[in-house]
Amino acid sequence: SMHEAASFVRTVELRQGIKIACLEEIAFSMGYINADQLEKAANNLGTNEYSAYIRKILNASRNEH
């Protein structure tokens, strides 16, 4: 059921600390967008859990270099 699927996704995201199917993260990791574009996407989303996750991805990538 839809409820079971949503519950499963939420559980995986919480336990693993990742978002499932985060399009911005996928585009960034595949090189379709750069760090500036990723930051702009996060800024356009405002202040919420999803944009905070994108910023975490961005900060982690900047700390790798």
N, CA, C and O atoms as a Maestro MAE file, in Angstrom:
{
 s_m_m2io_version
 :::
 2.0.0
}

f_m_ct {
 s_m_title
 :::
 protein
 m_atom[260] {
  # First column is atom index #
  i_m_mmod_type
  r_m_x_coord
  r_m_y_coord
  r_m_z_coord
  i_m_residue_number
  s_m_chain_name
  s_m_pdb_residue_name
  s_m_pdb_atom_name
  i_m_atomic_number
  :::
  1 25 0.839 -1.190 0.000 1 A "SER " " N  " 7
  2 3 0.000 0.000 0.000 1 A "SER " " CA " 6
  3 2 0.883 1.253 0.000 1 A "SER " " C  " 6
  4 15 2.074 1.199 0.306 1 A "SER " " O  " 8
  5 25 0.279 2.348 -0.343 2 A "MET " " N  " 7
  6 3 1.002 3.622 -0.391 2 A "MET " " CA " 6
  7 2 1.564 3.997 0.985 2 A "MET " " C  " 6
  8 15 2.678 4.510 1.089 2 A "MET " " O  " 8
  9 25 0.801 3.743 2.009 3 A "HIS " " N  " 7
  10 3 1.262 4.057 3.366 3 A "HIS " " CA " 6
  11 2 2.487 3.226 3.742 3 A "HIS " " C  " 6
  12 15 3.427 3.741 4.345 3 A "HIS " " O  " 8
  13 25 2.475 1.965 3.391 4 A "GLU " " N  " 7
  14 3 3.619 1.100 3.694 4 A "GLU " " CA " 6
  15 2 4.862 1.549 2.937 4 A "GLU " " C  " 6
  16 15 5.964 1.539 3.485 4 A "GLU " " O  " 8
  17 25 4.688 1.941 1.687 5 A "ALA " " N  " 7
  18 3 5.824 2.418 0.890 5 A "ALA " " CA " 6
  19 2 6.399 3.698 1.487 5 A "ALA " " C  " 6
  20 15 7.616 3.844 1.599 5 A "ALA " " O  " 8
  21 25 5.529 4.616 1.867 6 A "ALA " " N  " 7
  22 3 5.983 5.868 2.464 6 A "ALA " " CA " 6
  23 2 6.707 5.618 3.783 6 A "ALA " " C  " 6
  24 15 7.716 6.259 4.079 6 A "ALA " " O  " 8
  25 25 6.195 4.702 4.553 7 A "SER " " N  " 7
  26 3 6.826 4.354 5.823 7 A "SER " " CA " 6
  27 2 8.200 3.737 5.599 7 A "SER " " C  " 6
  28 15 9.143 4.044 6.328 7 A "SER " " O  " 8
  29 25 8.321 2.875 4.603 8 A "PHE " " N  " 7
  30 3 9.599 2.253 4.276 8 A "PHE " " CA " 6
  31 2 10.630 3.297 3.853 8 A "PHE " " C  " 6
  32 15 11.767 3.284 4.324 8 A "PHE " " O  " 8
  33 25 10.227 4.195 2.968 9 A "VAL " " N  " 7
  34 3 11.141 5.252 2.496 9 A "VAL " " CA " 6
  35 2 11.589 6.102 3.667 9 A "VAL " " C  " 6
  36 15 12.779 6.387 3.801 9 A "VAL " " O  " 8
  37 25 10.676 6.507 4.507 10 A "ARG " " N  " 7
  38 3 11.020 7.344 5.673 10 A "ARG " " CA " 6
  39 2 12.005 6.616 6.588 10 A "ARG " " C  " 6
  40 15 12.970 7.214 7.064 10 A "ARG " " O  " 8
  41 25 11.766 5.343 6.829 11 A "THR " " N  " 7
  42 3 12.654 4.571 7.694 11 A "THR " " CA " 6
  43 2 14.057 4.488 7.110 11 A "THR " " C  " 6
  44 15 15.039 4.686 7.826 11 A "THR " " O  " 8
  45 25 14.160 4.198 5.825 12 A "VAL " " N  " 7
  46 3 15.472 4.112 5.181 12 A "VAL " " CA " 6
  47 2 16.174 5.465 5.245 12 A "VAL " " C  " 6
  48 15 17.361 5.531 5.566 12 A "VAL " " O  " 8
  49 25 15.459 6.536 4.945 13 A "GLU " " N  " 7
  50 3 16.070 7.869 4.979 13 A "GLU " " CA " 6
  51 2 16.578 8.217 6.375 13 A "GLU " " C  " 6
  52 15 17.676 8.754 6.520 13 A "GLU " " O  " 8
  53 25 15.798 7.917 7.386 14 A "LEU " " N  " 7
  54 3 16.214 8.230 8.753 14 A "LEU " " CA " 6
  55 2 17.406 7.390 9.192 14 A "LEU " " C  " 6
  56 15 18.344 7.915 9.791 14 A "LEU " " O  " 8
  57 25 17.382 6.113 8.906 15 A "ARG " " N  " 7
  58 3 18.462 5.222 9.344 15 A "ARG " " CA " 6
  59 2 19.764 5.457 8.586 15 A "ARG " " C  " 6
  60 15 20.846 5.386 9.167 15 A "ARG " " O  " 8
  61 25 19.659 5.736 7.295 16 A "GLN " " N  " 7
  62 3 20.843 5.902 6.456 16 A "GLN " " CA " 6
  63 2 21.331 7.345 6.375 16 A "GLN " " C  " 6
  64 15 22.470 7.596 5.982 16 A "GLN " " O  " 8
  65 25 20.474 8.294 6.745 17 A "GLY " " N  " 7
  66 3 20.865 9.698 6.661 17 A "GLY " " CA " 6
  67 2 20.930 10.216 5.235 17 A "GLY " " C  " 6
  68 15 21.667 11.158 4.942 17 A "GLY " " O  " 8
  69 25 20.162 9.603 4.351 18 A "ILE " " N  " 7
  70 3 20.141 10.008 2.950 18 A "ILE " " CA " 6
  71 2 18.703 10.267 2.519 18 A "ILE " " C  " 6
  72 15 17.756 9.855 3.190 18 A "ILE " " O  " 8
  73 25 18.555 10.948 1.400 19 A "LYS " " N  " 7
  74 3 17.246 11.124 0.791 19 A "LYS " " CA " 6
  75 2 17.167 10.198 -0.413 19 A "LYS " " C  " 6
  76 15 18.113 10.111 -1.196 19 A "LYS " " O  " 8
  77 25 16.067 9.522 -0.559 20 A "ILE " " N  " 7
  78 3 15.862 8.645 -1.707 20 A "ILE " " CA " 6
  79 2 15.351 9.496 -2.860 20 A "ILE " " C  " 6
  80 15 14.377 10.234 -2.713 20 A "ILE " " O  " 8
  81 25 16.009 9.390 -4.000 21 A "ALA " " N  " 7
  82 3 15.616 10.077 -5.237 21 A "ALA " " CA " 6
  83 2 15.672 11.596 -5.110 21 A "ALA " " C  " 6
  84 15 14.769 12.288 -5.580 21 A "ALA " " O  " 8
  85 25 16.711 12.116 -4.487 22 A "CYS " " N  " 7
  86 3 16.934 13.567 -4.431 22 A "CYS " " CA " 6
  87 2 17.510 13.976 -5.789 22 A "CYS " " C  " 6
  88 15 18.689 13.758 -6.069 22 A "CYS " " O  " 8
  89 25 16.664 14.566 -6.619 23 A "LEU " " N  " 7
  90 3 17.069 14.872 -7.996 23 A "LEU " " CA " 6
  91 2 18.271 15.807 -8.064 23 A "LEU " " C  " 6
  92 15 19.131 15.643 -8.929 23 A "LEU " " O  " 8
  93 25 18.341 16.774 -7.171 24 A "GLU " " N  " 7
  94 3 19.474 17.696 -7.164 24 A "GLU " " CA " 6
  95 2 20.771 16.967 -6.833 24 A "GLU " " C  " 6
  96 15 21.808 17.238 -7.439 24 A "GLU " " O  " 8
  97 25 20.720 16.057 -5.887 25 A "GLU " " N  " 7
  98 3 21.906 15.278 -5.521 25 A "GLU " " CA " 6
  99 2 22.346 14.391 -6.682 25 A "GLU " " C  " 6
  100 15 23.539 14.286 -6.968 25 A "GLU " " O  " 8
  101 25 21.398 13.761 -7.342 26 A "ILE " " N  " 7
  102 3 21.715 12.899 -8.476 26 A "ILE " " CA " 6
  103 2 22.355 13.712 -9.593 26 A "ILE " " C  " 6
  104 15 23.383 13.316 -10.143 26 A "ILE " " O  " 8
  105 25 21.744 14.858 -9.931 27 A "ALA " " N  " 7
  106 3 22.278 15.715 -10.995 27 A "ALA " " CA " 6
  107 2 23.690 16.183 -10.661 27 A "ALA " " C  " 6
  108 15 24.552 16.230 -11.538 27 A "ALA " " O  " 8
  109 25 23.928 16.527 -9.410 28 A "PHE " " N  " 7
  110 3 25.243 16.999 -8.977 28 A "PHE " " CA " 6
  111 2 26.270 15.871 -9.050 28 A "PHE " " C  " 6
  112 15 27.376 16.069 -9.554 28 A "PHE " " O  " 8
  113 25 25.912 14.705 -8.554 29 A "SER " " N  " 7
  114 3 26.871 13.590 -8.539 29 A "SER " " CA " 6
  115 2 27.197 13.095 -9.944 29 A "SER " " C  " 6
  116 15 28.272 12.542 -10.176 29 A "SER " " O  " 8
  117 25 26.270 13.292 -10.883 30 A "MET " " N  " 7
  118 3 26.504 12.853 -12.256 30 A "MET " " CA " 6
  119 2 27.131 13.953 -13.114 30 A "MET " " C  " 6
  120 15 27.407 13.740 -14.294 30 A "MET " " O  " 8
  121 25 27.356 15.126 -12.523 31 A "GLY " " N  " 7
  122 3 28.006 16.204 -13.238 31 A "GLY " " CA " 6
  123 2 27.091 17.043 -14.118 31 A "GLY " " C  " 6
  124 15 27.570 17.846 -14.919 31 A "GLY " " O  " 8
  125 25 25.780 16.868 -13.981 32 A "TYR " " N  " 7
  126 3 24.838 17.650 -14.784 32 A "TYR " " CA " 6
  127 2 24.718 19.088 -14.281 32 A "TYR " " C  " 6
  128 15 24.415 19.999 -15.052 32 A "TYR " " O  " 8
  129 25 24.957 19.285 -12.983 33 A "ILE " " N  " 7
  130 3 24.980 20.633 -12.406 33 A "ILE " " CA " 6
  131 2 26.247 20.768 -11.565 33 A "ILE " " C  " 6
  132 15 26.798 19.775 -11.092 33 A "ILE " " O  " 8
  133 25 26.700 22.008 -11.384 34 A "ASN " " N  " 7
  134 3 27.907 22.240 -10.587 34 A "ASN " " CA " 6
  135 2 27.517 22.715 -9.182 34 A "ASN " " C  " 6
  136 15 26.334 22.834 -8.863 34 A "ASN " " O  " 8
  137 25 28.516 22.979 -8.360 35 A "ALA " " N  " 7
  138 3 28.273 23.364 -6.970 35 A "ALA " " CA " 6
  139 2 27.472 24.655 -6.867 35 A "ALA " " C  " 6
  140 15 26.608 24.778 -5.999 35 A "ALA " " O  " 8
  141 25 27.746 25.611 -7.738 36 A "ASP " " N  " 7
  142 3 26.990 26.867 -7.703 36 A "ASP " " CA " 6
  143 2 25.521 26.633 -8.019 36 A "ASP " " C  " 6
  144 15 24.646 27.226 -7.389 36 A "ASP " " O  " 8
  145 25 25.252 25.784 -8.976 37 A "GLN " " N  " 7
  146 3 23.869 25.477 -9.331 37 A "GLN " " CA " 6
  147 2 23.169 24.697 -8.218 37 A "GLN " " C  " 6
  148 15 21.978 24.888 -7.972 37 A "GLN " " O  " 8
  149 25 23.909 23.829 -7.557 38 A "LEU " " N  " 7
  150 3 23.354 23.084 -6.429 38 A "LEU " " CA " 6
  151 2 23.006 24.035 -5.290 38 A "LEU " " C  " 6
  152 15 21.953 23.913 -4.666 38 A "LEU " " O  " 8
  153 25 23.899 24.978 -5.029 39 A "GLU " " N  " 7
  154 3 23.632 25.963 -3.983 39 A "GLU " " CA " 6
  155 2 22.415 26.817 -4.330 39 A "GLU " " C  " 6
  156 15 21.592 27.105 -3.461 39 A "GLU " " O  " 8
  157 25 22.299 27.215 -5.570 40 A "LYS " " N  " 7
  158 3 21.143 28.008 -6.007 40 A "LYS " " CA " 6
  159 2 19.852 27.209 -5.816 40 A "LYS " " C  " 6
  160 15 18.841 27.754 -5.372 40 A "LYS " " O  " 8
  161 25 19.890 25.930 -6.149 41 A "ALA " " N  " 7
  162 3 18.712 25.081 -5.958 41 A "ALA " " CA " 6
  163 2 18.313 25.020 -4.493 41 A "ALA " " C  " 6
  164 15 17.132 25.117 -4.160 41 A "ALA " " O  " 8
  165 25 19.299 24.859 -3.620 42 A "ALA " " N  " 7
  166 3 19.013 24.814 -2.178 42 A "ALA " " CA " 6
  167 2 18.419 26.139 -1.704 42 A "ALA " " C  " 6
  168 15 17.473 26.158 -0.917 42 A "ALA " " O  " 8
  169 25 18.979 27.236 -2.183 43 A "ASN " " N  " 7
  170 3 18.467 28.549 -1.786 43 A "ASN " " CA " 6
  171 2 17.041 28.767 -2.270 43 A "ASN " " C  " 6
  172 15 16.232 29.373 -1.567 43 A "ASN " " O  " 8
  173 25 16.731 28.283 -3.457 44 A "ASN " " N  " 7
  174 3 15.381 28.444 -4.003 44 A "ASN " " CA " 6
  175 2 14.340 27.644 -3.228 44 A "ASN " " C  " 6
  176 15 13.150 27.953 -3.281 44 A "ASN " " O  " 8
  177 25 14.783 26.627 -2.514 45 A "LEU " " N  " 7
  178 3 13.858 25.783 -1.758 45 A "LEU " " CA " 6
  179 2 13.526 26.336 -0.374 45 A "LEU " " C  " 6
  180 15 12.643 25.813 0.306 45 A "LEU " " O  " 8
  181 25 14.226 27.385 0.045 46 A "GLY " " N  " 7
  182 3 13.959 27.979 1.355 46 A "GLY " " CA " 6
  183 2 14.655 27.234 2.473 46 A "GLY " " C  " 6
  184 15 15.705 26.621 2.282 46 A "GLY " " O  " 8
  185 25 14.052 27.299 3.629 47 A "THR " " N  " 7
  186 3 14.640 26.636 4.806 47 A "THR " " CA " 6
  187 2 13.726 25.500 5.237 47 A "THR " " C  " 6
  188 15 12.700 25.714 5.884 47 A "THR " " O  " 8
  189 25 14.114 24.306 4.872 48 A "ASN " " N  " 7
  190 3 13.382 23.109 5.262 48 A "ASN " " CA " 6
  191 2 14.355 21.935 5.290 48 A "ASN " " C  " 6
  192 15 15.537 22.088 4.983 48 A "ASN " " O  " 8
  193 25 13.856 20.788 5.654 49 A "GLU " " N  " 7
  194 3 14.706 19.606 5.790 49 A "GLU " " CA " 6
  195 2 15.359 19.214 4.464 49 A "GLU " " C  " 6
  196 15 16.515 18.791 4.437 49 A "GLU " " O  " 8
  197 25 14.621 19.356 3.377 50 A "TYR " " N  " 7
  198 3 15.133 18.973 2.066 50 A "TYR " " CA " 6
  199 2 16.270 19.899 1.629 50 A "TYR " " C  " 6
  200 15 17.307 19.428 1.162 50 A "TYR " " O  " 8
  201 25 16.085 21.201 1.778 51 A "SER " " N  " 7
  202 3 17.149 22.140 1.391 51 A "SER " " CA " 6
  203 2 18.360 21.994 2.305 51 A "SER " " C  " 6
  204 15 19.493 22.174 1.859 51 A "SER " " O  " 8
  205 25 18.139 21.674 3.565 52 A "ALA " " N  " 7
  206 3 19.253 21.439 4.484 52 A "ALA " " CA " 6
  207 2 20.062 20.219 4.041 52 A "ALA " " C  " 6
  208 15 21.288 20.207 4.152 52 A "ALA " " O  " 8
  209 25 19.375 19.202 3.543 53 A "TYR " " N  " 7
  210 3 20.062 18.009 3.036 53 A "TYR " " CA " 6
  211 2 20.922 18.364 1.830 53 A "TYR " " C  " 6
  212 15 22.063 17.913 1.728 53 A "TYR " " O  " 8
  213 25 20.390 19.161 0.927 54 A "ILE " " N  " 7
  214 3 21.154 19.580 -0.251 54 A "ILE " " CA " 6
  215 2 22.382 20.382 0.174 54 A "ILE " " C  " 6
  216 15 23.464 20.198 -0.383 54 A "ILE " " O  " 8
  217 25 22.223 21.260 1.145 55 A "ARG " " N  " 7
  218 3 23.362 22.037 1.645 55 A "ARG " " CA " 6
  219 2 24.415 21.124 2.280 55 A "ARG " " C  " 6
  220 15 25.614 21.380 2.169 55 A "ARG " " O  " 8
  221 25 23.962 20.062 2.944 56 A "LYS " " N  " 7
  222 3 24.890 19.095 3.534 56 A "LYS " " CA " 6
  223 2 25.712 18.411 2.440 56 A "LYS " " C  " 6
  224 15 26.918 18.218 2.595 56 A "LYS " " O  " 8
  225 25 25.069 18.052 1.350 57 A "ILE " " N  " 7
  226 3 25.763 17.440 0.214 57 A "ILE " " CA " 6
  227 2 26.785 18.427 -0.354 57 A "ILE " " C  " 6
  228 15 27.925 18.060 -0.642 57 A "ILE " " O  " 8
  229 25 26.363 19.673 -0.509 58 A "LEU " " N  " 7
  230 3 27.242 20.718 -1.040 58 A "LEU " " CA " 6
  231 2 28.446 20.919 -0.134 58 A "LEU " " C  " 6
  232 15 29.578 20.960 -0.615 58 A "LEU " " O  " 8
  233 25 28.222 21.044 1.167 59 A "ASN " " N  " 7
  234 3 29.330 21.252 2.106 59 A "ASN " " CA " 6
  235 2 30.286 20.064 2.124 59 A "ASN " " C  " 6
  236 15 31.501 20.242 2.216 59 A "ASN " " O  " 8
  237 25 29.750 18.873 2.039 60 A "ALA " " N  " 7
  238 3 30.607 17.682 2.014 60 A "ALA " " CA " 6
  239 2 31.476 17.674 0.769 60 A "ALA " " C  " 6
  240 15 32.648 17.301 0.833 60 A "ALA " " O  " 8
  241 25 30.924 18.075 -0.344 61 A "SER " " N  " 7
  242 3 31.720 18.095 -1.581 61 A "SER " " CA " 6
  243 2 32.810 19.155 -1.525 61 A "SER " " C  " 6
  244 15 33.907 18.956 -2.047 61 A "SER " " O  " 8
  245 25 32.509 20.268 -0.899 62 A "ARG " " N  " 7
  246 3 33.512 21.340 -0.780 62 A "ARG " " CA " 6
  247 2 34.628 20.957 0.184 62 A "ARG " " C  " 6
  248 15 35.771 21.383 0.020 62 A "ARG " " O  " 8
  249 25 34.293 20.149 1.193 63 A "ASN " " N  " 7
  250 3 35.314 19.709 2.145 63 A "ASN " " CA " 6
  251 2 36.214 18.631 1.571 63 A "ASN " " C  " 6
  252 15 37.315 18.407 2.075 63 A "ASN " " O  " 8
  253 25 35.753 17.953 0.510 64 A "GLU " " N  " 7
  254 3 36.585 16.929 -0.143 64 A "GLU " " CA " 6
  255 2 37.729 17.546 -0.922 64 A "GLU " " C  " 6
  256 15 38.772 16.916 -1.096 64 A "GLU " " O  " 8
  257 25 37.550 18.769 -1.393 65 A "HIS " " N  " 7
  258 3 38.560 19.400 -2.238 65 A "HIS " " CA " 6
  259 2 39.484 20.247 -1.463 65 A "HIS " " C  " 6
  260 15 40.395 20.849 -2.032 65 A "HIS " " O  " 8
  :::
 }
 m_bond[259] {
  # First column is bond index #
  i_m_from
  i_m_to
  i_m_order
  :::
  1 1 2 1
  2 2 3 1
  3 3 4 2
  4 3 5 1
  5 5 6 1
  6 6 7 1
  7 7 8 2
  8 7 9 1
  9 9 10 1
  10 10 11 1
  11 11 12 2
  12 11 13 1
  13 13 14 1
  14 14 15 1
  15 15 16 2
  16 15 17 1
  17 17 18 1
  18 18 19 1
  19 19 20 2
  20 19 21 1
  21 21 22 1
  22 22 23 1
  23 23 24 2
  24 23 25 1
  25 25 26 1
  26 26 27 1
  27 27 28 2
  28 27 29 1
  29 29 30 1
  30 30 31 1
  31 31 32 2
  32 31 33 1
  33 33 34 1
  34 34 35 1
  35 35 36 2
  36 35 37 1
  37 37 38 1
  38 38 39 1
  39 39 40 2
  40 39 41 1
  41 41 42 1
  42 42 43 1
  43 43 44 2
  44 43 45 1
  45 45 46 1
  46 46 47 1
  47 47 48 2
  48 47 49 1
  49 49 50 1
  50 50 51 1
  51 51 52 2
  52 51 53 1
  53 53 54 1
  54 54 55 1
  55 55 56 2
  56 55 57 1
  57 57 58 1
  58 58 59 1
  59 59 60 2
  60 59 61 1
  61 61 62 1
  62 62 63 1
  63 63 64 2
  64 63 65 1
  65 65 66 1
  66 66 67 1
  67 67 68 2
  68 67 69 1
  69 69 70 1
  70 70 71 1
  71 71 72 2
  72 71 73 1
  73 73 74 1
  74 74 75 1
  75 75 76 2
  76 75 77 1
  77 77 78 1
  78 78 79 1
  79 79 80 2
  80 79 81 1
  81 81 82 1
  82 82 83 1
  83 83 84 2
  84 83 85 1
  85 85 86 1
  86 86 87 1
  87 87 88 2
  88 87 89 1
  89 89 90 1
  90 90 91 1
  91 91 92 2
  92 91 93 1
  93 93 94 1
  94 94 95 1
  95 95 96 2
  96 95 97 1
  97 97 98 1
  98 98 99 1
  99 99 100 2
  100 99 101 1
  101 101 102 1
  102 102 103 1
  103 103 104 2
  104 103 105 1
  105 105 106 1
  106 106 107 1
  107 107 108 2
  108 107 109 1
  109 109 110 1
  110 110 111 1
  111 111 112 2
  112 111 113 1
  113 113 114 1
  114 114 115 1
  115 115 116 2
  116 115 117 1
  117 117 118 1
  118 118 119 1
  119 119 120 2
  120 119 121 1
  121 121 122 1
  122 122 123 1
  123 123 124 2
  124 123 125 1
  125 125 126 1
  126 126 127 1
  127 127 128 2
  128 127 129 1
  129 129 130 1
  130 130 131 1
  131 131 132 2
  132 131 133 1
  133 133 134 1
  134 134 135 1
  135 135 136 2
  136 135 137 1
  137 137 138 1
  138 138 139 1
  139 139 140 2
  140 139 141 1
  141 141 142 1
  142 142 143 1
  143 143 144 2
  144 143 145 1
  145 145 146 1
  146 146 147 1
  147 147 148 2
  148 147 149 1
  149 149 150 1
  150 150 151 1
  151 151 152 2
  152 151 153 1
  153 153 154 1
  154 154 155 1
  155 155 156 2
  156 155 157 1
  157 157 158 1
  158 158 159 1
  159 159 160 2
  160 159 161 1
  161 161 162 1
  162 162 163 1
  163 163 164 2
  164 163 165 1
  165 165 166 1
  166 166 167 1
  167 167 168 2
  168 167 169 1
  169 169 170 1
  170 170 171 1
  171 171 172 2
  172 171 173 1
  173 173 174 1
  174 174 175 1
  175 175 176 2
  176 175 177 1
  177 177 178 1
  178 178 179 1
  179 179 180 2
  180 179 181 1
  181 181 182 1
  182 182 183 1
  183 183 184 2
  184 183 185 1
  185 185 186 1
  186 186 187 1
  187 187 188 2
  188 187 189 1
  189 189 190 1
  190 190 191 1
  191 191 192 2
  192 191 193 1
  193 193 194 1
  194 194 195 1
  195 195 196 2
  196 195 197 1
  197 197 198 1
  198 198 199 1
  199 199 200 2
  200 199 201 1
  201 201 202 1
  202 202 203 1
  203 203 204 2
  204 203 205 1
  205 205 206 1
  206 206 207 1
  207 207 208 2
  208 207 209 1
  209 209 210 1
  210 210 211 1
  211 211 212 2
  212 211 213 1
  213 213 214 1
  214 214 215 1
  215 215 216 2
  216 215 217 1
  217 217 218 1
  218 218 219 1
  219 219 220 2
  220 219 221 1
  221 221 222 1
  222 222 223 1
  223 223 224 2
  224 223 225 1
  225 225 226 1
  226 226 227 1
  227 227 228 2
  228 227 229 1
  229 229 230 1
  230 230 231 1
  231 231 232 2
  232 231 233 1
  233 233 234 1
  234 234 235 1
  235 235 236 2
  236 235 237 1
  237 237 238 1
  238 238 239 1
  239 239 240 2
  240 239 241 1
  241 241 242 1
  242 242 243 1
  243 243 244 2
  244 243 245 1
  245 245 246 1
  246 246 247 1
  247 247 248 2
  248 247 249 1
  249 249 250 1
  250 250 251 1
  251 251 252 2
  252 251 253 1
  253 253 254 1
  254 254 255 1
  255 255 256 2
  256 255 257 1
  257 257 258 1
  258 258 259 1
  259 259 260 2
  :::
 }
}
